[in-house]
Amino acid sequence: MDVSNNKKQYMMVFVITAAAVVAYLFCHRFSLTQPVIINEDKAVDNFIRTAALDGNTGSGLFAACELNIQNMAMMLLIKVCRNAWAGINIYYILTFFMISFSMYLFLEKLEIPAAVSVGLAVMAAFLPFHIDRGEGQMMTSNFFLAPLFLCLFYDLIYCQKADVYSKKYIVLVCLAPFIDIRISVMAVLLFIVFLLQLHDWDYTKRIAWYPVLLFFFTGLVGIISPAMGISDIGLAKEEGMRILDLIMPMRYHISGRLSDMRLEYDILLSAHGESGLNSLGVLFSAGFVCMMLGLFFEWKKDKRIAWMGMISMMVILIAGICGIGTVIEYFGINVIYWSRMAVFITVCSVAVLGILIGKGCQYVEGRYGKKILAVNCAVVYVVFAIAFFELILRRNM
């Protein structure tokens, strides 16, 4: 792919993301100096509480940054705008672009057709786990790290390219813990599993810089600013990850039938807490199901699907309620906000969906020619548009 085409596709990601952001903000009657979304029933990030709710813009604001690069960026924007919500809102808007661009990079690495990659990347930035929390839990914008880590794993583990983009990946593993400690911990755990599975000590030594640096900086941030362990088992359970929340419809869905279905499951199974905020939506749920089928039945035509299914299964075992998290509770470690690790499953589900759609487009082009392919692409984008509005429209909006 030449550079000019690459630039055009990045510009397409930017334009479509911008249009989607405008539609989203319009639905919420956006005002620069007012919060777009903040749920009083959910925990609010300490920095947001200090800056916006408590109105502290002095030395206390710097202390609330807690060595987090994202908080520091918001602090600078607040200083420039001289208004807490204006600075936070500007950064919140930027987070949609951060997620869509990082998602596109991963889909591009998987050689998924650009037209499909752009649509899926933009949709990934608007999952309920991000937009329903809004500025109240700005840490959900750290989701852009997950596609970047999966790019690293794809190159180093799946393709075993020890020297590819080494400087960029070293920057990633060094800075990631200062952006999100929990995603970095999950990346460390996945790295350990991958390296043990390879059974190749020589190759492990060649790429040792990456896991060692990631482990060192993650441990450093964890020691300086401990945020993983708490004593409240109940809260850890409530903030744990549920498969139910991933694949079931969201509460207050625009469709009355789907909304009632969600509420019925919540009542019968006592599925409180997340309440579907990290729902994959109907379209991405299909990608999740196909990924699990590819894992269990070892779809040999494209082993990447089984590989991403294995990653998702490891995340489920580590972060899911009644998974390994239950075992470490015996040692007094209760992990909160572990439900955010569902972002790895989300990215893999989106990627699998892109692989399947891409293969479908290639089949149509090979059998019926480019004219029919154009119609096929138009249909795909209509489905993307419907899925997008299925994500952002609620009965309570």
Disulfide bonds with the S-S distance in Angstrom:
none
